[in-house]
Amino acid sequence: MQTWAVLLLAGAFQPQIPRTWKTSDVAALEVPLANPKYSPVQISEEAYYRIPARVIYKTYPVYHPSREPAGYREWLRTREPEIAFDPSKLKTREDWIRAGELVFNTPTSGAVFFSAGDLGDSAFYDQTGMPVAKDGSVPFARWVIRRKGEVEMGSMGCHTCHTRVMADGTVIPGAQGNNPGDRQGARMLSRAAQAADPAQVLARMRGFARQFEMPWLPEDPNRRAQTMSLTELKAAGDAIPPGVTARSNTSLMVPPQIPDLIGVEERRYLDHTGVVRQRSIGDLMRYASLVQDVVALARYGDLPPRSPAGPGARFSDEQLYALALYLYSLQPPPNPNRFDAVAARGKKIFQRERCAGCHTPPLYTNNKLIPVDGFQPPPDHQQRFDLLEAPLGTDPRYALQTRKGTGYYKVPSLKGVWYRAPLEHNGSVATVEDWFDPARLRPDYVPTGFKGPDGRNRSVPGHQFGLALSPEEKRALLAFLRTL
């Protein structure tokens, strides 16, 4: 009893860590795909826990070559490897959150979008538009030391896609990222073709693109990559702007906007199509594990897994719990937009136009799913999920033609819309002004965000609410939205 009292007075935190890959929880985690026969079947609990837990080593910042401290690389080579995540040393909730930040910034692989050589080449930043933080660091990569004297470049942790560098160099962890990853990948593809046999490079790239295919779809647009030339594949990567990325189970043709993780605790469905349900912190842990480690192990219908061998490591339950606590703790940056008289008028317009029906304060989302054109929800979905029968005419391709295609889009939150861009589920519009421009409905419209792999003119359909407002009303509404 005395020990308990001492722990309590010391602020000890006794976490109740869920079992990440518990069979019953995994079975109810995902919303079925539009064709439920091909909904993913995840690996078993036993197979999951046979994957070794990842050892998290201390990592170090990467700097732009013109901002790197003198002798920094030499100093790194003198460092001893240091295990950075040790749950036995975590005593308070704040300890766990700080440990979660380590997990967030932990690389899970090496060169994917860029190499160590790229990061040391000033021309790479100019050619790709990779942003650099105010202190000269590059927050999308880390140096890792697992053996003394060997300094490895690491990336593809949460930080690589979910970190935003603002125009003034401020870093916002968890925000919609703005690392131009797909453009960097296109540059790597071009350089590989110059250094090796272009036919072999093309074959490897087409093999990579097969991860997006849906063989059960009669006219799968993702198969187009198998007939594209190297030039066309490079152009497809170049067409994807920062803030959008063709990640696993999505599409090279209609890649998704990178989600903002700030405020993720308030969301009941994750991903644009609401494919993952969040009923507890355990679900966010499961989602993180899916994205980072075991996404390629799922079986779709009778199709074999894309990577039956599995990853070499996975995050442990303790690491995932710390990561989830960290994500829940993230706060938006200070909002420079004041709630003035114009914004007050905009708030009244927001209420008058019944925007709150879907974007309900204080979360500015009702956390519901909206079926897309061409999808009829099964009768039992009304009881199982939170649906809103209000077709919006939004481009349905991402919701029907990807391995995340549930037939739904979730109602997004408008909180933080002032610092996020591009907007819409695949980032077709660069600004909130563009979203309220009726010209986007025309077939000759040139999207200001993601234009598509061929760069052709196309409409950005759907969500016509607010398009008929007068210029003054739009100005007021936009002023209000920027305060959220």
Buried (B, 14 or more C-beta within 10 A) or exposed (E): EEEEEEEEEEEBBEBEBBBBBEEEBBEEBBBBBBBEEBBBBBBEBEEBBEBEBBEBBBBBBBBBEEBBEEEBEEEBEEBEBEEBBEBEEBBEBEBBBBBBBBBBBBBBEBBBBBBBEBBBBEEBBEBBEBBBBEEBBBBBBBBBBBEEEEBBBBBBBBBBBBBBBBEEEEBBBBBBBBBBBBBBBBBBBBBBBEEEEEEEBBEEBBEBBEBBBBBBBEEBBBBBBEEBEBEEBBBBBBBBBBBBBBBBBBBBBBBBBBBBBBBBBBBBBBBBBBBBBBEEBBBBBBBBBBBBBBBBBBBBBEBEBBEEEBBEBBBBBBBBBBBBBBBBBBEBBEEEBEBEEBBEBBBEBBEEBEBEEBBBBEBBBBBBBBBBBEBEBEEEBEEEBBBBEEEBEBBBBBBBBBBBBBBBBBBBBBBBBBBBBBBBBBBBBBBBEBBBBEEBBBEEBEBBBBBBBEEEEBBBBBBEBBBEBEEEBBBBBBBBBBBB
